[in-house]
Amino acid sequence: MAERHEAIVKSMAMIHRSEHIFKDSRLKETGLCVGQLRYLFTLYREDGLAQEAFVKRFSVDKANVTRHIKRLLKFGFVRREQDQKDKRIQRIFLTEKGLAHRSLIEELTEQWNDCLTAGFTEQERADFFRLIAQMAENATCAAKKEEHI
């Protein structure tokens, strides 16, 4: 049992670290790093999200979101605007620069997904993505139960 847990943790850590190396080397010229990609991906689907929405969506603290948004602002990928109806809400919008990098970011992510699933059949790929999503859901549910104890 402990060996299985160690194998899971080690594999996940190796994948995470390897993704950073793979993507960061290709993003160097843009000013982006791997941590900002999910913010941009989210804005590509839903531009103008409230900054607080990232906290809930990514299950991270406000400081983490603020740090990533500040970096994206600094490099001109996003802009921040006060909500017209509720001045307490800060909305995040893509800039032209943020939009211009969409194809690069999507291509890079597709390349990484291809690396992860190299040698898999289409059915194995589908199973992998289904299983990894289920693992994330299981982990989230377990963590939420612990928060309420």
C-alpha positions, 0 to 999 in steps of 0.5 A: 500500500505504501509503495503504491502511494509512493509511486503515485506521488513520485509519478505526479511530481515527475510529471509536474516538474517535467511540464515546468521544464518543457513549457518554461523553456519554450515560454522564456521569450514571452515573459510567461511561465507555466503558472500563468497559463491556466489563467490565460486559458480560462480567460480565452474561454471566459474573458472578464472574470472577476479576480475572485472567481480564479480563487474558487475555480483553481482552489488557491488562495487570494495571494496566489491569484494576485501574484499571477495576475500582477505578473500578467499585468506587468507583461501586458497580457491582461488588464484589470477593470473595476466592475461597473455595477459593484466597484468592489469587484475587479474584472480581468480582461485579455489584452491584444498581447494576451490574445496574440499568444493564444495559438502558441499557448494552445500549441504548447499545451497540445505538444505537452499532452502528446508527450504525456500520452505518447504510445497510447491508443485513442482509447487509452488517451480517453481513459487516461483523461477520464481517470485523471479527472476522476482522481482530481475529483476524488482528491477535491472531495476528500480535502473538502471533507477534511476542511469541515471536520 
